[in-house]
Amino acid sequence: MASRSPSLVSPVLGIDFGTSNSAVAARSGAGGVRLLALEGAATALPTAMFFQDEGRSTHFGRDAIARYLAGEEGRLMRSLKSLLGSALIDEQTAVHGASVSFRDIVARFLRELAARAEARLGMRPTRAVLGRPVHFVDDDPARDAQAEAALGQAARSAGFEAIAFQLEPIAAALDYERRITAEARVLVADIGGGTSDFTVVRLGPERARRADRSADILATAGVHVGGTDYDRALNLAEVMPLLGLRHTGPSGREVPSSVFFELATWHLIHRLAAPAALRAARALRGDYRDPRLHARLLAVLEQRHGHRIAHAVEAAKIAASGSGAAALDLSFVEPGLALTLDAAALAAHLRALLAGVLACAQECVRRAGLAAPDAIYLTGGSSALRPFQQALAAAFPGVPLVEGDLFGGVASGLVVGAHPDF
């Protein structure tokens, strides 16, 4: 491809479209990498959209979440990336009184990222390197390819004319390489909202000058488990029993559990607002021995508190990981209803999920032919969880854990690794 003058082309964007948060970096020609502010001074934008009923307006990021939690009428959507690997991506949903495809909703979010980037750069971006997990879908190459194709289609619908993909952990590795002074074999752990991805890669100042880095990638591995799965596990263990999960009714059988599993899953919560779902929940009254539990369930569904509970669980998870304990206030469901999540409970509830993630990390190192890496580089918001870091340190004793830019490292690495003529 012939080279082009930087003045004649738009900047290349690195777009980390994340399950929980998204980030965008830019590079113009041979210039430096710039992580863009997307919401005020914040470079990480929560991957959230709120479709407000009054005025039929659409809001994004923290603004979307704040409006929903403030009680404005409308519909909140989060974990949009999870749609890519599911059958939901081909379905339609009601937005502002019209039927809209989930593919179009993903495109709308990418279009908003492009618009915010344009506002910062002063010109319309037309080229983007999109991050993708090692696996959108575990053990299903056909569905994985369909998920990547859906993301590419959404990016084109958002106005991007040239699109490339890069594995997110490799992008994180290229960002980390800018900070090291000696060669090392590094395990990059990219733990996001929906996936946990690992790569073992040779990094170093001399290697960074090479155009072809394929020989430096020693192994990759990934599993479709991330922060939203941790939130779901905590929600099911701590909150849903207060609404009737595992409650035994007069017949001696447990209350049917499907409603609780949907209520604890970010991208399924909206289903419970449908009239048929509400009728089904009201019909469960005879399955409860304790009417208070059923009343709480109905209060949550009828007042559409599902996303508010999920948000509270996520906040408690982060707080308990950092300080050792966190209060989870559920008084918006019932006056005085609350619980405390401590570090021991956090670790216990997440143990099974973390074991699978840790096994993936160990398998990646084994594939690379190493007993242990020289260092472990952490990126992605969920990599900051103390139980995860403790498990990783126990599995690789003596290997230093390096915490990178948890929310911006992948986006920056995407443009660091972009071909100059892309």
C-alpha positions in Angstrom: 0.0 0.0 0.0 1.3 3.4 -0.9 2.1 5.7 2.0 -0.2 8.7 2.5 0.5 12.1 3.9 -0.7 12.4 7.6 -2.4 15.7 6.7 -4.6 14.0 4.2 -6.0 11.2 6.4 -7.9 11.1 9.6 -6.3 9.8 12.7 -6.3 6.0 13.4 -8.5 5.2 16.4 -7.9 2.3 18.8 -11.3 1.3 20.1 -11.6 -0.9 23.2 -15.3 -1.7 23.1 -15.6 -3.3 26.5 -18.3 -5.1 28.3 -18.3 -2.7 31.3 -16.2 0.2 30.0 -14.9 1.5 26.7 -11.9 3.6 25.7 -10.5 5.3 22.6 -7.0 6.2 21.7 -5.8 8.1 18.6 -2.6 8.3 16.5 -2.1 10.7 13.6 0.5 9.5 11.1 3.8 8.8 12.9 2.7 11.0 15.8 2.3 9.9 19.4 -0.5 8.0 20.9 -3.2 10.0 22.7 -5.9 8.5 25.0 -9.0 10.5 24.5 -11.3 12.0 27.2 -14.8 10.7 26.5 -16.9 12.0 29.3 -15.6 15.2 31.0 -12.0 14.4 31.8 -12.6 10.6 32.1 -11.0 8.4 29.4 -13.1 5.4 30.3 -16.8 5.6 29.3 -19.2 3.0 30.9 -20.6 0.9 28.1 -24.2 1.9 28.9 -27.1 3.5 27.1 -30.3 5.0 28.5 -33.3 5.5 26.3 -35.3 8.1 28.1 -39.0 7.9 27.6 -39.8 11.6 28.0 -38.3 13.5 25.1 -37.2 10.2 23.5 -33.6 11.1 24.1 -30.6 8.7 24.2 -27.8 9.0 26.8 -24.5 7.3 27.3 -22.0 6.3 29.9 -22.2 7.8 33.4 -24.9 10.1 32.3 -27.0 7.1 31.3 -26.5 5.3 34.6 -27.1 8.4 36.7 -30.4 9.2 34.9 -31.6 5.7 35.4 -30.7 5.6 39.1 -32.3 9.0 39.6 -35.6 7.4 38.6 -36.1 8.9 35.1 -38.5 6.8 33.0 -36.8 4.8 30.3 -34.7 1.8 29.6 -31.1 1.2 30.6 -28.9 -1.2 28.6 -25.4 -2.4 29.8 -23.0 -5.2 28.8 -23.6 -4.4 25.1 -20.5 -6.4 24.2 -22.1 -9.6 25.6 -24.7 -9.3 22.8 -22.1 -10.1 20.2 -21.6 -13.7 21.2 -25.2 -14.5 21.8 -28.3 -15.2 19.7 -29.7 -11.9 21.0 -27.6 -9.9 18.5 -30.0 -10.9 15.7 -33.1 -10.0 17.6 -35.2 -6.9 17.7 -36.1 -4.9 20.8 -38.4 -1.9 21.6 -36.7 1.5 21.9 -38.7 4.7 22.0 -41.7 2.9 20.6 -40.0 1.4 17.6 -38.5 -2.0 16.9 -34.7 -1.7 16.7 -32.1 -4.5 16.2 -29.4 -5.1 18.8 -26.9 -4.8 16.0 -28.1 -1.2 15.5 -27.8 -0.5 19.2 -24.2 -1.6 19.2 -23.6 0.6 16.1 -25.2 3.5 17.9 -22.7 3.2 20.8 -19.8 3.0 18.4 -21.1 6.0 16.5 -21.2 7.9 19.8 -17.6 7.0 20.5 -16.7 8.3 17.0 -18.5 11.5 17.6 -16.8 12.1 20.9 -13.4 11.3 19.3 -14.2 13.8 16.5 -15.0 16.5 19.1 -11.6 16.0 20.6 -9.6 15.6 17.4 -11.3 18.3 15.3 -11.8 15.9 12.4 -14.0 12.9 11.6 -12.2 9.5 12.2 -12.7 7.0 9.4 -10.1 4.3 10.4 -10.3 2.1 13.5 -8.5 -0.8 15.0 -11.0 -2.7 17.1 -10.0 -4.8 20.1 -11.5 -8.3 20.4 -11.1 -11.0 23.0 -9.3 -14.2 22.3 -12.7 -15.8 22.3 -16.0 -14.1 22.0 -17.5 -17.5 22.5 -15.7 -20.4 24.1 -15.2 -23.6 22.0 -17.3 -22.4 19.0 -15.2 -21.0 16.2 -18.2 -20.4 13.9 -20.1 -18.3 16.5 -16.8 -16.5 17.4 -16.3 -15.5 13.8 -20.0 -14.3 13.6 -19.4 -12.2 16.7 -16.3 -10.5 15.1 -18.3 -10.0 11.9 -21.1 -8.4 13.8 -18.7 -6.0 15.5 -17.2 -5.1 12.2 -20.6 -4.5 10.7 -21.5 -2.3 13.6 -18.3 -0.2 13.1 -19.0 0.2 9.4 -22.6 1.3 10.3 -21.1 3.8 12.7 -19.2 5.4 9.8 -15.7 3.8 9.8 -14.5 3.0 6.3 -11.3 1.0 7.2 -11.4 -1.5 10.0 -8.9 -3.9 11.5 -8.9 -6.2 14.5 -6.3 -7.0 17.2 -6.5 -9.3 20.2 -7.0 -7.3 23.3 -4.2 -8.9 25.4 -1.7 -8.3 22.5 -2.7 -4.7 22.4 -2.1 -4.4 26.1 1.3 -6.0 25.7 2.3 -3.5 23.1 1.2 -0.7 25.4 3.3 -2.1 28.3 6.3 -2.5 26.0 6.6 1.3 25.8 7.4 1.3 29.5 10.1 -1.4 29.9 13.9 -1.1 29.5 14.9 -4.7 29.2 13.7 -7.8 27.3 11.2 -10.0 29.1 8.7 -12.8 28.6 5.5 -11.3 29.9 2.2 -12.9 30.7 -0.4 -10.2 29.9 -3.7 -10.7 31.9 -6.5 -8.7 30.4 -9.5 -9.2 32.7 -12.5 -7.3 31.5 -16.2 -7.3 32.1 -17.0 -10.2 29.9 -13.8 -12.1 29.1 -10.4 -13.0 30.6 -7.7 -13.1 28.0 -4.0 -14.0 28.3 -1.0 -13.9 26.1 2.7 -14.7 26.7 4.8 -12.4 24.6 8.5 -11.4 24.3 8.8 -7.7 24.8 11.7 -5.2 24.8 13.0 -1.9 23.5 14.8 -3.6 20.6 11.9 -5.9 19.7 9.6 -2.9 19.6 11.4 -1.6 16.5 10.5 -4.7 14.5 7.7 -4.4 11.9 6.7 -8.1 12.2 6.1 -9.2 15.8 4.4 -12.5 15.1 7.4 -14.6 16.3 7.3 -12.7 19.7 3.8 -14.0 20.5 4.5 -17.3 22.3 0.9 -18.2 23.3 -2.6 -16.9 23.7 -5.6 -18.2 25.7 -8.9 -16.9 26.8 -12.1 -17.8 28.6 -15.5 -16.1 28.5 -15.6 -15.2 32.2 -15.2 -11.6 33.5 -16.4 -9.0 35.8 -20.1 -9.3 34.9 -19.9 -13.0 35.7 -18.5 -12.1 39.2 -21.3 -9.6 39.7 -23.9 -12.3 38.7 -22.4 -14.8 41.1 -22.5 -12.3 44.0 -26.0 -11.2 43.1 -27.2 -14.8 43.1 -25.4 -15.6 46.3 -26.2 -12.5 48.4 -29.3 -10.6 47.0 -31.5 -13.1 45.1 -32.1 -15.3 48.2 -33.8 -12.2 49.7 -36.2 -12.3 46.9 -36.9 -16.1 47.0 -34.0 -17.9 45.3 -33.6 -21.3 46.9 -36.7 -20.6 49.1 -38.8 -23.7 49.7 -42.5 -23.3 49.3 -45.5 -25.1 50.8 -45.1 -28.0 48.4 -41.5 -28.7 49.6 -40.1 -27.6 46.2 -37.9 -24.5 45.6 -39.3 -21.5 43.9 -38.6 -21.7 40.1 -35.2 -20.1 39.6 -35.2 -18.7 36.1 -36.5 -15.3 37.1 -33.6 -14.8 39.5 -31.0 -15.8 37.0 -32.3 -13.3 34.5 -32.6 -10.6 37.2 -28.9 -11.2 38.0 -27.6 -11.0 34.4 -27.0 -7.5 33.1 -28.1 -8.0 29.5 -31.2 -10.0 30.4 -32.7 -7.8 33.0 -34.8 -5.9 30.5 -36.8 -9.0 29.6 -38.4 -9.0 33.0 -40.2 -5.7 32.2 -42.4 -7.5 29.7 -46.1 -8.0 30.7 -45.8 -11.8 30.3 -42.7 -11.8 32.6 -44.6 -9.8 35.3 -47.6 -12.1 35.0 -45.4 -15.1 35.5 -43.8 -13.6 38.6 -47.1 -12.7 40.1 -48.2 -16.3 39.5 -45.3 -17.6 41.7 -47.2 -16.5 44.9 -48.3 -20.0 45.6 -44.7 -21.3 45.5 -43.7 -19.1 48.4 -44.0 -20.0 52.1 -42.8 -16.5 53.1 -45.0 -13.8 51.4 -42.4 -11.1 52.2 -40.0 -12.6 49.8 -42.5 -12.7 47.0 -43.5 -9.1 47.8 -39.9 -8.0 47.4 -39.6 -9.8 44.1 -42.6 -8.1 42.8 -41.4 -4.7 44.1 -38.1 -5.1 42.2 -39.9 -6.2 38.9 -42.7 -3.7 39.0 -40.5 -0.8 39.9 -37.8 -2.0 37.6 -35.0 -2.1 40.2 -33.0 -4.9 38.5 -30.3 -2.6 37.1 -30.1 -0.7 40.3 -29.5 -3.9 42.2 -26.9 -5.0 39.7 -25.2 -1.6 40.0 -25.2 -1.8 43.8 -23.7 -5.3 43.7 -20.9 -4.2 41.3 -20.1 -1.2 43.6 -20.1 -3.5 46.7 -17.7 -6.0 44.9 -15.2 -3.2 44.1 -15.5 -1.7 47.7 -15.1 -5.1 49.4 -12.1 -5.9 47.3 -10.4 -2.7 48.3 -11.4 -2.2 51.9 -12.3 -5.7 53.1 -16.0 -5.0 53.6 -18.9 -3.1 52.0 -22.5 -2.3 52.8 -25.1 -3.1 50.2 -28.1 -0.9 50.8 -31.3 -2.3 49.4 -33.7 0.1 51.1 -35.1 1.1 47.7 -36.6 -2.4 47.6 -37.8 -2.5 51.2 -37.1 0.0 54.0 -34.2 -1.2 56.2 -33.2 -4.0 53.8 -29.4 -4.2 53.6 -26.5 -6.6 53.8 -22.7 -6.6 54.2 -20.3 -8.1 51.8 -16.9 -8.9 53.3 -13.6 -10.1 51.8 -14.1 -13.7 52.9 -17.6 -13.9 51.3 -16.3 -12.2 48.2 -13.5 -14.8 47.8 -15.8 -17.7 48.5 -18.5 -16.7 46.0 -15.9 -16.1 43.3 -13.7 -19.1 44.0 -15.1 -21.4 41.3 -15.1 -18.6 38.6 -11.5 -17.6 39.5 -10.3 -21.2 39.4 -11.4 -21.3 35.7 -9.7 -18.0 34.9 -6.5 -19.1 36.7 -6.5 -22.4 34.9 -6.6 -20.5 31.6 -3.6 -18.4 32.7 -1.6 -21.5 33.6 -2.5 -23.1 30.3 -1.3 -20.1 28.4 2.1 -20.2 30.2 2.3 -24.0 29.5 1.6 -23.4 25.8 4.5 -20.9 25.7 6.8 -23.6 27.0 7.6 -21.7 30.2 7.6 -22.7 33.9 6.8 -19.1 34.7 6.9 -15.7 33.0 9.3 -13.0 33.9 6.4 -10.7 34.9 2.6 -10.5 34.8 1.1 -7.4 33.4 -2.4 -6.6 34.6 -5.0 -4.7 32.6 -8.8 -4.5 32.5 -10.9 -3.3 35.4 -11.5 -6.8 36.9 -7.7 -7.5 37.2 -7.7 -5.1 40.2 -9.8 -7.5 42.2 -7.8 -8.6 45.3 -9.0 -12.3 45.2 -7.8 -12.5 41.6 -4.4 -11.0 42.3 -4.0 -13.2 45.3 -4.8 -16.3 43.3 -2.4 -15.2 40.5 0.4 -14.5 43.0 -0.1 -18.0 44.6 0.0 -19.7 41.2 3.2 -17.9 40.1 5.2 -17.3 43.3 7.9 -14.7 43.0 6.7 -13.4 39.7 6.1 -9.6 39.9 2.6 -8.4 39.2 2.6 -5.1 37.3 -0.6 -3.1 37.3 -1.0 -1.1 34.0 -3.6 1.4 32.8 -6.6 -0.8 33.7 -9.0 1.0 31.4 -6.9 2.7 28.7 -4.0 0.3 28.0 -5.8 -1.8 25.4 -7.0 1.2 23.4 -3.5 2.7 23.4 -1.9 -0.6 22.4 -4.3 -1.0 19.5 -2.9 2.1 17.8 0.7 1.4 18.9 0.5 -1.8 16.9 -1.4 -0.4 13.9 0.4 -0.6 10.6 1.7 2.9 9.5 -0.2 2.7 6.3 -3.5 1.4 7.7 
